[in-house]
Amino acid sequence: MADATQKPVDKLTFEEALAELEVIVRQLEAGEVELEKSIAIYERGAALKAHCESRLKSAELKVEQIVQGANGPTTEPASFD
């Protein structure tokens, strides 16, 4: 699945990477992909997963930096519960 039209993983937005990862998961779950292609798309999927996790962590850190308190801007851990 490493064709020349694919963007490098590090150039993808979170949404692009997540959408591509979802396609890969569906392909692998369907079990209709040849072994060699399965390995290639699994590797890309692992890279996409790491990229998405990194982008989420970065977003979380930015949210922590912009939390506003009663006495002005403060830094607090983000809570996504």
C-alpha positions as CSV (number, residue, x, y, z in Angstrom):
1,M,0.0,0.0,0.0
2,A,3.0,2.2,-0.2
3,D,2.1,3.8,-3.5
4,A,3.6,7.0,-4.8
5,T,0.4,9.0,-4.3
6,Q,0.4,8.6,-0.5
7,K,1.5,11.5,1.6
8,P,4.2,10.8,4.1
9,V,2.6,10.0,7.5
10,D,4.2,13.0,9.2
11,K,2.6,15.3,6.6
12,L,-1.0,14.1,7.3
13,T,-3.4,16.0,9.5
14,F,-4.9,14.1,12.4
15,E,-8.2,13.6,10.5
16,E,-6.4,12.4,7.3
17,A,-4.4,9.9,9.3
18,L,-7.4,8.6,11.2
19,A,-9.4,8.2,8.1
20,E,-6.6,6.2,6.4
21,L,-6.2,4.1,9.5
22,E,-9.9,3.3,9.5
23,V,-9.6,2.1,5.9
24,I,-6.6,-0.1,6.8
25,V,-8.4,-1.6,9.7
26,R,-11.4,-2.5,7.6
27,Q,-9.2,-4.1,4.9
28,L,-7.3,-6.2,7.5
29,E,-10.5,-7.2,9.3
30,A,-12.0,-8.3,6.0
31,G,-9.1,-10.7,5.5
32,E,-9.2,-10.3,1.8
33,V,-5.8,-8.8,1.4
34,E,-2.8,-10.7,0.2
35,L,-0.2,-11.5,2.8
36,E,2.5,-9.2,1.5
37,K,0.1,-6.3,1.1
38,S,-1.3,-7.0,4.6
39,I,2.2,-6.6,6.0
40,A,2.8,-3.4,4.2
41,I,-0.6,-1.8,5.2
42,Y,-0.1,-3.1,8.8
43,E,3.2,-1.2,8.9
44,R,1.6,1.9,7.6
45,G,-1.2,1.5,10.0
46,A,1.2,1.3,12.9
47,A,2.9,4.5,11.7
48,L,-0.5,6.2,11.4
49,K,-1.5,5.1,14.9
50,A,1.7,6.6,16.4
51,H,1.1,9.8,14.4
52,C,-2.5,10.1,15.7
53,E,-1.3,9.5,19.3
54,S,1.4,12.1,18.9
55,R,-1.1,14.7,17.5
56,L,-3.5,14.0,20.3
57,K,-0.8,14.4,22.9
58,S,0.2,17.7,21.3
59,A,-3.4,19.0,21.4
60,E,-3.8,17.9,25.0
61,L,-0.7,19.9,26.0
62,K,-2.0,23.0,24.1
63,V,-5.3,22.7,26.0
64,E,-3.4,22.5,29.3
65,Q,-1.6,25.7,28.4
66,I,-4.7,27.8,27.6
67,V,-6.9,26.9,30.5
68,Q,-8.3,30.1,32.0
69,G,-8.7,30.4,35.8
70,A,-10.6,33.0,37.9
71,N,-7.4,34.9,38.4
72,G,-6.3,34.8,34.8
73,P,-4.6,32.2,32.7
74,T,-3.3,29.2,34.5
75,T,-1.8,25.9,33.5
76,E,-3.9,22.9,34.6
77,P,-4.0,19.4,33.5
78,A,-6.7,18.9,30.8
79,S,-9.5,16.6,31.8
80,F,-11.3,14.7,29.1
81,D,-13.6,12.7,31.4
